[in-house]
Amino acid sequence: MKFLKLLLLVTTFIYAGFGNVKSDFLSADKAFKVTATQKGENIEAKIVIADKVHITADTLKVLVISPEKEELSVKLPKAHEHNGDMVYEKEILFKIPLKEIYDVTSDDYTLAINFSGCSDKGICYNPQSRTFKFKGNPNPTSTWDKIKNALNQANPMAIVDILIHESSFFIIFLFLIMGLLLALTPCIFPMIPILSSIIVSQQSEDERPSAFKGFMVSLVYVLSMAITYTLVGVISGMLGADIQGAMQNPWVLTSFAIMFFALALSLFGYYEIQLPSSWQSKINSISDNAQGSGIVGTAIMGFLSAFIIGPCVAPPLAGAVIFISQTGDALLGGLALFAMSMGMGLPLLLVGAGAGKFMPRPGGWMTAVSQTFGVVMLGLSIFMLGKVISAETTILLWSLLFMGTAFYMGVFNDSSNRKGIAKLLNLLAFIFLIYGALLFIGYLSGAKSVFNPLEKFTSTKVLSVSSTKEAGEDKSRLGYSIARLKAEVASSKKPVVVDFRKKSCASCDELERDTFPDEAVKKELERFTFITIDVSENTADDKALMKYYHIWGTPNIIFFDKENNPLPEKTLSGFLNAEKFAKHLKSM
């Protein structure tokens, strides 16, 4: 009994002495009252902050957390200084534009408002998060937006989703629009000098080409390129074969490089590429003298050009191939790819017609133009060889090209009599000489990047680049099967990223050289288990694995969540720079 009285006395003392202290602090729910209401084109958010409590400004974040996670860019009110920190007090009002949210998702979503705050009485609350559920966009994303998003995401499954849910006529129209969008990217730029050089090489000696002839030459070029993509897509879809990968075979690439080199020598005037005279007569009569003897050469160049810009069209091409393989509708898939190619070729048709109309009369300038395009062809030859030979040898070839071009332009000739643009050309020749010399120094030092020849002297990331190259030769990347990959994914406690690559895949090397070593990418990848699979040997297991995960060609990157579920909507096809790849990882 005495013990119970003593216990009661102690308890009373504790409550008497400390009860008032506990009551001075508000719970987090009372200290921060958060509401979010949709009004018009915005969600109006309000945070009411209790007296003598504040929120640290840089902790206030607004996010969509489902169905996808993405931080939103929201204009917040101006904070004020408090004990050296920027804070909010009393009340915060801000608007969240629905457009920002609908750019992330059109489905029903969950909005989160995160922040951290403290009481002036000496306590800081745990980080707070308030979530609110809202209905999705009542006017779903237009097909046009779907196309743009699919191209930006480099996700072939997004293309497949468009194909499956639209009519045949509309699918063909969509791919035409997709081609026009691709034509607005830098992908099409390498084709312009190639086409221009073809038009120049076929120009008559005594008269300027007509707009009609220029257009017809470009039409043959674009049609050849379009037919190439169509055949590659249809055959790959029906057979499940990686034809684009086969076109990256070293023997094929070397053949392409030799063809560009031969065309360059022709443009320099060492010889003339043409068909036998009997063939020329027949072609001339059939085409009514529109193309001349260059129709076959133009078609061949269009065929070769299709593989130069192959990485740019990887997502829509892969999407069409997967659609064909799943539905068996090769006709629709082929027509879609043909429409896409013609859309991409529209600027080239304009270039062809314009070259014929606006090119000045023949004269000595044509020799200089032909030689200029000859240099371009040599550059394209080195570009193709660069996918086969070592990076060091590629740098050596580029250095010889730049220095040789400088000498060809007369960099050390007397320039005192030169005027106007001739002075600028002399300056350009001098720049070529300096850059060529820097490339040669880079070659001697073991540099691997044409754009950073002095990396061995200046770069702090050389170790990470070289380690990536060594990893590219790692034998553990070979011999994967469906069972092996599933086992490794199941054993991971993190989400999984799986990178499919080949030794002869230039875009794969770019990913490993430029994207994966990036600091922002490496930081994001810490949340994932990263697996690289080399399918260069094209074994039965390799084929089965790629077919199982609907992968066509390389590079392809697939994702799994923490529960080992594949995420086809996150699949990436083709090269992605570090910024886009890091953003893609952040969304998971």
matplotlib code that plots the C-alpha trace (Angstrom):
import matplotlib.pyplot as plt

x = [0.0, 2.8, 4.4, 1.3, 1.1, 4.7, 4.1, 1.1, 3.1, 5.9, 3.5, 1.8, 5.1, 6.1, 2.9, 3.0, 6.6, 6.6, 3.0, 3.0, 6.2, 4.6, 1.4, 3.5, 4.2, 1.6, 1.2, 2.3, -1.4, -2.2, 1.0, 0.5, -3.0, -2.8, -5.6, -5.6, -8.6, -9.0, -10.4, -10.5, -7.1, -5.3, -5.1, -5.1, -3.0, -3.0, -0.8, -1.9, 1.0, 0.5, 1.8, 5.5, 6.0, 7.7, 8.4, 11.9, 11.5, 13.8, 12.0, 8.7, 8.2, 5.2, 5.1, 2.9, 3.6, 1.3, 0.8, 4.2, 6.6, 7.6, 8.5, 6.5, 7.9, 5.5, 5.9, 6.0, 5.5, 8.6, 10.0, 11.6, 14.7, 14.5, 17.6, 19.7, 17.2, 14.6, 11.2, 7.5, 5.2, 1.5, 0.1, 1.3, -0.9, 0.2, -1.3, -0.4, -1.2, -3.1, -1.0, 2.1, 0.4, -1.2, 2.3, 3.2, 0.0, -3.6, -4.9, -6.2, -3.3, -2.0, -0.5, 2.0, 3.0, 6.2, 7.9, 9.8, 9.2, 10.2, 8.8, 10.4, 10.2, 13.0, 11.6, 11.8, 9.1, 9.8, 9.6, 5.9, 4.0, 0.3, -1.3, -4.4, -6.1, -7.6, -9.4, -7.4, -7.6, -11.2, -9.8, -7.1, -3.8, -4.3, -2.8, -0.4, 0.9, 1.2, 3.4, 5.6, 5.9, 6.6, 9.5, 10.9, 10.7, 12.4, 10.0, 8.9, 6.1, 4.5, 4.5, 2.9, 0.2, -0.6, -0.7, -3.0, -5.6, -6.0, -7.5, -5.3, -5.7, -4.9, -1.9, -0.3, -1.1, 0.4, 3.7, 3.8, 3.5, 6.1, 8.5, 7.9, 8.8, 12.0, 12.8, 12.9, 15.7, 19.4, 19.1, 18.3, 21.2, 23.8, 21.6, 21.6, 25.2, 25.0, 22.0, 23.5, 26.7, 24.7, 22.9, 26.1, 27.9, 25.0, 24.8, 25.2, 28.3, 26.5, 23.3, 22.0, 19.7, 16.0, 13.9, 12.2, 15.5, 16.6, 13.3, 13.4, 16.9, 15.9, 12.7, 14.8, 17.1, 14.2, 12.2, 15.3, 15.7, 12.0, 12.0, 15.1, 13.3, 10.2, 11.9, 14.0, 11.0, 8.7, 11.3, 12.4, 8.9, 8.0, 11.1, 12.0, 15.4, 17.7, 18.4, 19.5, 22.0, 23.2, 23.7, 26.1, 28.3, 31.9, 32.0, 28.9, 30.1, 33.5, 31.7, 29.7, 32.9, 34.6, 31.6, 31.7, 35.5, 35.0, 32.3, 34.7, 37.4, 34.9, 33.9, 37.6, 37.7, 40.0, 37.4, 33.7, 31.2, 28.7, 26.8, 27.7, 26.5, 23.9, 22.4, 22.5, 20.5, 17.8, 17.5, 17.5, 14.6, 12.6, 13.0, 12.7, 16.2, 15.0, 17.6, 20.4, 22.9, 22.9, 19.6, 21.2, 23.9, 21.3, 19.3, 22.4, 23.2, 19.7, 20.0, 23.3, 21.9, 19.1, 21.7, 23.6, 20.5, 19.4, 19.8, 17.5, 14.6, 15.2, 12.0, 9.4, 11.2, 11.3, 7.7, 6.5, 8.6, 7.1, 3.6, 4.2, 5.6, 2.6, -0.2, 1.3, 0.0, 3.1, 1.3, 0.1, 3.4, 5.3, 3.0, 3.4, 7.2, 7.1, 4.9, 7.4, 10.3, 8.6, 7.7, 11.4, 12.4, 10.1, 12.9, 15.2, 12.7, 12.6, 16.4, 16.4, 13.9, 15.6, 19.1, 17.8, 16.1, 18.6, 21.9, 23.9, 25.1, 27.8, 31.4, 34.6, 32.7, 31.3, 34.8, 35.1, 31.6, 32.4, 35.6, 33.8, 31.3, 34.2, 35.6, 32.1, 32.1, 35.5, 34.1, 31.2, 33.6, 35.5, 32.2, 31.3, 34.7, 34.6, 32.0, 34.5, 38.0, 39.4, 38.6, 42.3, 42.6, 39.4, 41.0, 44.1, 41.9, 40.0, 43.2, 44.6, 41.3, 41.3, 45.0, 44.7, 41.7, 43.7, 46.6, 44.2, 42.7, 46.1, 46.5, 50.1, 49.6, 50.2, 47.0, 47.9, 46.0, 42.9, 39.8, 36.3, 35.2, 38.6, 40.1, 37.5, 38.2, 41.9, 41.0, 38.8, 41.7, 43.9, 41.3, 41.1, 44.9, 45.0, 42.1, 43.7, 47.0, 45.1, 43.5, 46.9, 48.2, 45.1, 45.9, 49.5, 48.2, 45.6, 42.5, 39.2, 36.9, 37.1, 35.3, 37.8, 41.2, 43.1, 41.1, 44.2, 45.6, 42.4, 39.7, 38.9, 36.7, 39.3, 39.3, 35.6, 35.6, 38.4, 36.7, 33.6, 35.5, 37.0, 33.5, 32.4, 34.8, 33.6, 32.9, 30.2, 27.9, 27.7, 25.7, 22.5, 19.3, 15.7, 16.1, 19.4, 18.0, 14.9, 17.0, 19.2, 16.2, 14.5, 17.5, 17.7, 16.3, 16.2, 14.5, 16.5, 17.9, 18.9, 21.0, 21.2, 24.2, 26.4, 30.1, 29.4, 26.8, 28.0, 25.1, 25.8, 29.4, 28.1, 25.9, 28.8, 31.2, 29.0, 25.8, 26.5, 29.6, 27.8, 27.7, 24.0, 23.3, 25.6, 23.8, 20.4, 21.6, 22.6, 18.9, 19.0, 20.7, 22.3, 22.8, 24.4, 23.8, 25.9, 24.0, 26.9, 27.1, 23.4, 23.0, 19.7, 19.5, 20.2, 17.4, 14.9, 15.7, 15.2, 12.0, 10.7, 11.1, 10.0, 13.4, 14.4, 18.0, 20.4, 20.8, 17.7, 17.2, 14.4, 13.3, 11.9, 10.3, 11.1, 8.6, 10.4, 7.6, 8.8, 7.9, 7.5, 6.2, 9.6, 11.6, 14.2, 15.4, 18.4, 20.9, 19.8, 22.1, 22.9, 20.4, 17.4, 18.5, 18.9, 15.4, 14.0, 15.5, 14.1, 10.6, 10.8]
y = [0.0, 2.4, 1.5, 2.4, 5.7, 6.4, 5.6, 7.9, 10.7, 10.3, 10.3, 13.4, 15.1, 14.2, 15.6, 18.6, 19.4, 18.5, 18.4, 22.1, 21.6, 18.8, 20.8, 23.7, 21.7, 21.1, 17.9, 18.1, 17.9, 20.9, 22.8, 22.4, 22.3, 21.6, 21.7, 21.3, 22.0, 21.9, 25.1, 25.8, 25.1, 24.9, 23.2, 25.7, 24.7, 26.3, 25.6, 27.2, 27.3, 27.6, 30.6, 30.5, 27.7, 27.9, 25.8, 25.9, 27.2, 24.8, 21.8, 22.6, 20.3, 19.4, 16.0, 13.6, 10.3, 8.0, 6.5, 8.0, 9.9, 13.3, 16.5, 19.5, 23.0, 25.2, 29.0, 29.4, 32.7, 34.6, 33.4, 35.6, 35.3, 33.8, 33.2, 32.8, 30.6, 31.3, 30.3, 30.6, 31.5, 31.9, 30.9, 29.8, 30.0, 28.8, 27.4, 24.1, 24.3, 21.2, 21.4, 20.6, 17.5, 16.4, 16.5, 13.7, 11.7, 11.8, 9.1, 9.5, 10.7, 11.3, 14.7, 15.0, 18.2, 17.6, 20.0, 20.3, 22.7, 23.7, 25.4, 28.5, 26.8, 24.4, 21.4, 20.4, 18.1, 15.0, 15.6, 16.0, 14.8, 15.4, 13.5, 14.3, 12.1, 13.7, 12.6, 12.4, 14.6, 14.7, 15.5, 12.8, 13.5, 13.9, 11.4, 14.2, 14.5, 10.8, 10.8, 13.5, 11.8, 8.4, 9.9, 11.8, 8.7, 6.5, 3.8, 1.4, 0.0, 3.5, 3.3, -0.1, 1.2, 3.9, 1.3, -1.1, 1.5, 3.4, 2.6, 1.5, 4.8, 6.9, 4.7, 5.5, 9.2, 9.1, 7.6, 10.3, 12.9, 11.0, 11.3, 15.0, 15.4, 13.4, 15.6, 18.6, 16.9, 17.0, 13.4, 14.5, 17.0, 14.5, 13.7, 17.3, 17.4, 13.9, 14.8, 18.1, 16.4, 14.0, 16.9, 18.7, 15.6, 15.2, 18.8, 19.5, 21.3, 23.9, 24.7, 24.8, 21.9, 22.5, 22.4, 19.4, 17.5, 18.4, 17.3, 14.0, 13.2, 13.8, 11.8, 8.7, 9.3, 9.5, 6.6, 4.4, 5.3, 4.7, 1.3, 0.3, 1.1, -0.6, -3.8, -3.9, -3.4, -5.9, -8.7, -8.2, -8.2, -11.4, -13.3, -11.8, -11.1, -8.2, -7.0, -3.6, -5.4, -7.4, -4.1, -3.1, -6.1, -5.0, -6.3, -4.4, -1.2, -1.5, -2.0, 1.2, 3.1, 2.0, 3.1, 6.6, 6.7, 5.8, 8.5, 11.0, 10.2, 10.7, 14.1, 15.0, 14.3, 11.2, 9.3, 9.4, 6.9, 6.0, 3.1, 1.6, 3.8, 1.2, 1.2, 5.0, 5.3, 3.0, 4.8, 8.2, 7.1, 5.6, 8.7, 11.2, 12.6, 13.5, 11.6, 11.0, 8.2, 8.8, 7.2, 3.9, 5.7, 8.0, 4.9, 3.3, 6.4, 6.5, 2.9, 3.6, 6.8, 4.9, 3.2, 6.4, 7.8, 4.4, 5.3, 8.3, 6.3, 3.3, 3.9, 4.1, 1.4, -0.9, -0.1, -1.0, -4.2, -5.3, -4.5, -6.6, -9.5, -9.5, -8.9, -10.4, -7.4, -6.9, -4.8, -2.2, -2.1, -1.7, 1.1, 2.9, 2.7, 3.9, 6.9, 7.7, 7.6, 9.9, 12.3, 12.4, 12.9, 15.9, 18.5, 16.6, 16.9, 20.6, 20.7, 18.9, 21.2, 24.3, 23.2, 23.0, 26.3, 28.5, 27.0, 29.5, 28.8, 26.2, 27.4, 27.1, 27.2, 23.7, 22.2, 23.8, 22.6, 19.0, 19.0, 20.3, 17.4, 15.1, 16.0, 15.4, 11.9, 11.2, 12.2, 9.9, 7.1, 7.7, 7.8, 4.4, 2.9, 4.4, 1.8, -1.0, 0.2, 1.5, 5.0, 5.8, 4.9, 6.9, 10.0, 9.5, 9.3, 12.5, 14.3, 13.4, 14.5, 17.9, 18.6, 17.4, 19.6, 22.6, 21.9, 21.4, 24.8, 26.3, 27.2, 28.3, 30.1, 33.8, 35.4, 39.1, 39.1, 37.4, 39.4, 39.0, 35.4, 34.2, 35.6, 33.8, 30.6, 31.0, 31.4, 28.3, 26.4, 27.5, 26.4, 23.0, 22.7, 23.5, 21.1, 18.4, 18.9, 18.7, 15.4, 14.1, 15.0, 13.2, 10.2, 10.1, 10.5, 7.7, 9.9, 8.3, 11.2, 13.3, 16.1, 16.1, 15.2, 16.6, 14.5, 12.8, 16.1, 17.8, 15.2, 14.1, 11.3, 9.3, 6.5, 6.1, 6.0, 3.4, 1.3, 1.4, 0.1, -2.7, -3.5, -3.7, -6.7, -8.4, -12.1, -12.2, -10.3, -13.2, -16.4, -15.0, -17.0, -16.2, -18.3, -16.6, -13.1, -13.9, -15.4, -12.3, -10.0, -12.0, -11.9, -8.1, -6.0, -3.0, -2.1, -3.5, -1.9, -4.3, -3.0, -5.1, -4.4, -5.7, -5.2, -3.8, -1.4, 2.2, 3.6, 1.0, 2.3, 5.8, 4.9, 3.3, 6.1, 9.2, 8.4, 5.8, 7.4, 10.8, 11.8, 12.5, 9.2, 7.3, 8.9, 7.8, 4.3, 3.8, 3.1, 0.2, -3.0, -2.6, -5.6, -5.6, -8.4, -8.8, -10.5, -10.2, -13.9, -14.1, -17.6, -19.4, -18.1, -14.6, -14.8, -16.4, -13.7, -10.8, -12.4, -13.0, -9.3, -8.0, -6.5, -5.7, -4.6, -2.8, -0.8, -1.6, -0.9, -2.6, -2.1, -4.1, -2.8, -3.9, -6.8, -8.1, -7.0, -5.9, -2.3, -2.3, 1.2, 2.3, 0.5, 2.6, 2.0, 3.6, 6.2, 8.6, 11.3, 11.6, 14.3, 12.4, 9.1, 10.6, 12.2, 8.8, 7.2, 9.9, 9.1, 5.6]
z = [0.0, 0.8, -2.5, -4.4, -2.6, -3.4, -7.1, -7.2, -5.7, -8.2, -11.1, -9.8, -9.5, -13.1, -14.6, -12.4, -13.4, -17.0, -18.2, -19.1, -21.3, -23.3, -23.9, -25.4, -28.6, -31.2, -33.2, -36.8, -37.9, -35.9, -36.7, -40.5, -42.0, -45.8, -48.3, -52.1, -54.3, -58.0, -59.4, -63.2, -64.8, -61.5, -58.2, -55.4, -52.5, -49.0, -46.0, -42.7, -40.3, -36.6, -34.6, -33.9, -36.4, -39.8, -42.9, -44.4, -47.9, -49.8, -48.4, -49.9, -52.9, -55.0, -56.7, -58.6, -56.9, -58.9, -61.4, -62.2, -59.9, -61.0, -59.3, -60.6, -61.3, -59.3, -58.7, -55.0, -53.0, -51.8, -48.5, -45.8, -43.7, -40.1, -38.1, -41.3, -43.1, -45.7, -44.3, -44.6, -41.7, -41.1, -44.5, -47.9, -51.0, -54.4, -57.6, -59.4, -63.1, -64.3, -67.5, -65.5, -64.1, -67.4, -69.0, -66.5, -66.7, -68.0, -65.6, -62.1, -59.9, -56.4, -55.6, -52.7, -51.0, -49.0, -46.5, -43.2, -40.4, -36.9, -33.9, -32.4, -29.1, -30.0, -31.8, -35.5, -36.9, -39.0, -42.7, -43.6, -46.6, -47.4, -50.3, -52.3, -55.0, -58.1, -61.2, -64.4, -67.5, -68.7, -72.2, -72.6, -74.3, -78.0, -80.4, -81.5, -78.0, -77.7, -80.8, -79.4, -76.0, -77.6, -79.6, -76.7, -74.4, -77.0, -76.0, -78.8, -76.6, -76.6, -80.4, -80.3, -78.1, -80.7, -83.5, -81.7, -80.7, -84.0, -87.4, -90.3, -92.2, -89.1, -88.3, -91.7, -91.1, -87.7, -89.0, -91.7, -88.9, -86.9, -89.9, -90.2, -86.5, -87.0, -90.0, -87.6, -85.6, -86.4, -87.7, -91.2, -91.4, -92.7, -95.6, -97.0, -98.1, -99.5, -101.6, -102.7, -103.8, -105.9, -107.6, -108.2, -109.6, -112.1, -113.2, -116.9, -118.0, -120.1, -118.2, -114.7, -113.6, -113.6, -110.4, -111.9, -112.3, -108.8, -107.4, -109.3, -108.1, -104.5, -105.0, -106.1, -103.1, -100.6, -102.2, -101.9, -98.3, -97.6, -99.3, -97.2, -93.9, -95.1, -96.1, -92.9, -90.7, -92.5, -92.8, -89.2, -87.9, -89.8, -89.1, -85.7, -87.0, -86.0, -89.5, -88.3, -86.1, -89.1, -91.0, -88.2, -89.1, -89.6, -93.1, -94.1, -92.5, -94.2, -97.5, -96.9, -96.0, -99.2, -101.2, -99.7, -100.2, -103.9, -104.3, -102.7, -105.2, -108.0, -106.7, -106.6, -110.3, -110.3, -112.3, -113.2, -111.8, -114.5, -116.0, -119.4, -122.3, -123.4, -119.9, -119.8, -123.1, -121.8, -118.5, -120.2, -122.5, -119.6, -117.3, -120.2, -119.4, -115.9, -113.9, -116.4, -115.7, -111.9, -111.1, -109.9, -107.9, -106.3, -105.3, -103.8, -101.8, -100.5, -99.4, -97.6, -96.0, -94.3, -92.1, -91.3, -89.5, -88.2, -84.5, -84.8, -86.1, -83.7, -81.5, -84.3, -86.3, -83.3, -82.5, -86.0, -85.9, -82.6, -83.9, -87.0, -84.9, -82.6, -85.1, -88.2, -90.2, -92.3, -94.9, -92.4, -90.6, -93.9, -95.1, -91.8, -92.1, -95.7, -94.7, -91.9, -94.3, -96.8, -94.0, -93.0, -96.6, -97.2, -96.4, -98.8, -101.6, -100.9, -101.0, -104.3, -105.9, -104.5, -105.6, -109.1, -109.0, -107.2, -108.1, -110.2, -113.7, -114.2, -113.9, -112.0, -108.7, -109.4, -109.0, -105.5, -104.6, -105.8, -103.8, -100.7, -100.9, -101.6, -98.2, -96.7, -98.3, -96.8, -93.4, -93.8, -94.8, -91.6, -89.6, -90.9, -90.2, -86.7, -85.8, -86.7, -85.9, -82.6, -81.3, -81.4, -85.1, -85.8, -84.3, -86.5, -89.6, -88.6, -87.9, -91.4, -93.0, -91.3, -91.9, -95.5, -96.1, -94.7, -97.1, -100.0, -99.3, -99.4, -95.8, -96.3, -99.6, -99.9, -98.7, -99.4, -102.6, -101.2, -100.5, -99.0, -98.5, -99.7, -96.5, -94.4, -96.2, -95.4, -91.8, -91.9, -93.4, -90.5, -88.0, -89.7, -89.5, -85.8, -85.0, -87.1, -85.2, -81.8, -83.0, -83.9, -80.4, -79.0, -81.1, -79.7, -76.1, -76.5, -76.5, -77.5, -78.3, -81.4, -79.6, -76.7, -78.1, -75.1, -72.6, -71.4, -70.3, -69.0, -68.2, -64.7, -66.0, -67.9, -65.4, -65.6, -69.4, -69.5, -66.9, -69.0, -72.0, -70.0, -68.8, -72.4, -72.8, -69.6, -70.3, -67.6, -69.9, -72.3, -72.0, -70.6, -70.8, -69.8, -66.6, -65.7, -66.1, -64.1, -61.3, -61.1, -61.2, -58.5, -56.2, -56.4, -53.6, -55.8, -59.1, -62.0, -65.2, -68.0, -70.8, -74.0, -76.2, -79.0, -79.8, -83.3, -82.0, -82.2, -80.1, -77.4, -77.2, -77.0, -74.0, -72.2, -73.1, -72.6, -70.8, -68.1, -66.6, -66.2, -62.5, -62.5, -64.1, -61.7, -58.8, -60.0, -60.8, -57.1, -56.6, -59.1, -59.8, -63.2, -65.5, -68.9, -71.4, -74.5, -77.4, -79.9, -80.4, -81.3, -79.7, -79.3, -75.8, -77.0, -79.6, -77.1, -74.5, -76.9, -78.3, -74.7, -73.8, -77.2, -78.0, -81.5, -82.1, -79.8, -77.7, -75.7, -72.0, -70.1, -66.5, -63.6, -60.4, -56.8, -57.1, -60.2, -62.6, -66.0, -67.0, -70.8, -70.7, -69.5, -72.2, -74.0, -77.6, -79.2, -77.8, -75.0, -73.7, -70.0, -69.2, -70.7, -69.2, -65.8, -66.1, -67.1, -64.1, -61.8, -63.0, -61.6]

ax = plt.figure().add_subplot(projection="3d")
ax.plot(x, y, z, "-o")
ax.set_aspect("equal")
plt.show()
